[in-house]
């Protein structure tokens, strides 16, 4: 079983043969059982996929992954004639339709961007045919990949002039070493050494835990029937069994949604003193809103994208949407484009100007009135042909639409006002000839008169 077969297992596509698995017996109270299941017993679990249970983190990752996945990925070639699309290139079909038999291009990029947001790294194994052409791209679970640096004297973590990266994939029953030429390594967010990316969730763990605990607090607050905490006073002594029995009976009577707003009866000799601490007094809502803004800022998400329209207007929302592309998506897309171009093309193709680029027109596309006004300026200024503009609107080309046109009233800066001057320096050539002819005519007329 190779990397491709492992990728199928990761996608829940099981092979026909079953392999034996090791079993480990653990007591339900054993702490190792919680660690194996990824449960943090000391607090809210926000490690890896556990962070998706925090609503703000889930929303931010969904927005980023869908924003990347919906953009078309195309192959271009730059030569002496400009930049042209190469839609018939074998790489173009692979990226545009089906990176592998089990994923559409949309799902493929959602997987990679989600792993980048969670772990700071995304790995994709490249499957080649016998001729060395890429035929499939297989995403690999981040937790199954270990990156090593081979400096020819042993595996280390220090880059040397002749170092080479190796990716060791844990297939479960064996470990397979993959060279860097066969692995796409996308690094999301920050990186310190240029080899591994930093996990945003690890860097934001305290902030994410704060929101997770806030959500858990609100959840328990509702489950308890919105009942406040308090103290029960009793004149006399109670043993531990009596205290526990009374506490259990009182909580079952006064807590829970079924008991919300109902009257709780106190036995004789008992007195309940509530602890009056409201969410407003604890500035709970303000702190929760600050946490949401901190998480959104770390992922580069604008607040209006999280349905927070408290400070939104039509103009600043449109501008923030453009800032989302330039400040958040463009760096991410650039990293994807450079890695794909370097790993998927032959050296000869790179020298011939082939490269890969996301088409961000879907994000930058303005309203129809603004687009048509920009098209009009582009055509009349002579740097866009009518057919090029029609292609942007996905309209077919028309005869004669490949010619650049400009306004015929435009003149050179040095000739401005020439048509209004009758003589002197700076007058156009046609004007000078006209004045010369007129002067000769007058001279001939004067000569004739004197002769008479």
C-alpha positions, 0 to 999 in steps of 0.5 A: 500500500502506497501514499495513494492507498493511504490517501484513500483510507484517509478519505474513508475509502477502505481497501478490500484487504483488512490488516491486523491492528494492535489493541490496547486495553484501557480503563475508562478512568485512565487519563491516556484514554482521553489523550488518545481521543484528543480530549483535554481533561483540564479545559476546553479542547481546542487542539487540531479539529477540536478548535472547529467546535468554537463557532468563531474559529469555524466561521473564519476557517469556512470563509477562508477555505470557501474563498480560496476554493471558489476561485478558478485556477488557470495555467498561463504562459508569458512570452514576447507576445504577452500573457496567454491562457493555456487551457489545453495544458495537461496541468490545467485540466488536472487543477480545473476539474479533478485533482484526484478521482475522489475530489472535485477541485472545489473540495480539494482546495477546501481540504488544503486551506482548512489544514493550513488554518488548523495546523499551518501546513498542508501536504499533497502527494503528487502521483506521476505516470510512467512518463513523469507527468502528474496525473493525480494530487492526493491530500495527506493528513497533517498529523501523519507527516513528519518533515526531515532535513537531510544534510548528507551526514544524517537527519537534522533540523538545520539547513545546509548548502546541500540539504534536502527535505524528506517527508515521512508519511506514517501509513499505519503499518509502515513509514514511507519516505517521500522526496520533496519533488513528490510532495506539495507543501503549502505553508499557511500563515507565519513561518520562522524557518521557512520549512514548517508553518506555524499553527494559528490555533496553537498561537491563539490557544489562550484566546480560542480557549477563552471563547470555548469556555465562554460558550460552555458557560452560556450552555451550562447557564441555559441548562441550569434554567438561568438560575443564579448561584447562591448560598444556602444557610442552615442553623445547625450542624449537618454531616457530609452525607446530609449535606450531599443529599440536600444539595442534590435534591435542591439542585434537581428541584431548582436547576434545569430548563424544566424548572426555569421560573418555577418556585423552589420550596425551602425546608424549615430552617434553611435560607437561600441567599443568591449571589447577584453577579449578572453577565453585564456586571462581569462585562461578559458580553464585552469580553466575548466580543473582544475575543471574537474580534481577536480571532477574526483579526488573526485569520484576516476575516472582516467583521461584516463577514461574521455578520457583525454589521454594527459599524458597517455601511455600504461604502466601507463594506465594499472597501473591506471586501477588497481589503480581504482579497489584498490583505488576506487572500492574495498572500495565501494565493501567492504561496499556492501559486508558487509551490504549484508552479515549481513542483508541477512544471518541468524546468523547460516549461518554467523557462518557457514562461508557464505559470499557475495563477488564481483568477480573483475576478470573482472577488474583485468584480464590482457592480454592473454600473462600475464595471461598464464605466471602467470598460468605457474608460479602458476602451477609449484610452486605447489599452483594452480592445472591445473583444478583451472587454467582452471576454471579461463579461464572458461574451463571444468576440465580434468582427473588428473588435480586436483593434485598439481605438482612441478618441480622435480629438486627442492631440500631443501635448506640444500641439495643444492650441495649434488650431487656434493660432494664426501665426508665430512660433509653435504653429502647425505645419499646415497653418504655416503653409496656409499663411505663406500662401496667403502672403504670396498672394497679397504680394503678387496683388501688390506687384500688379497694382504698382505695374499698372 
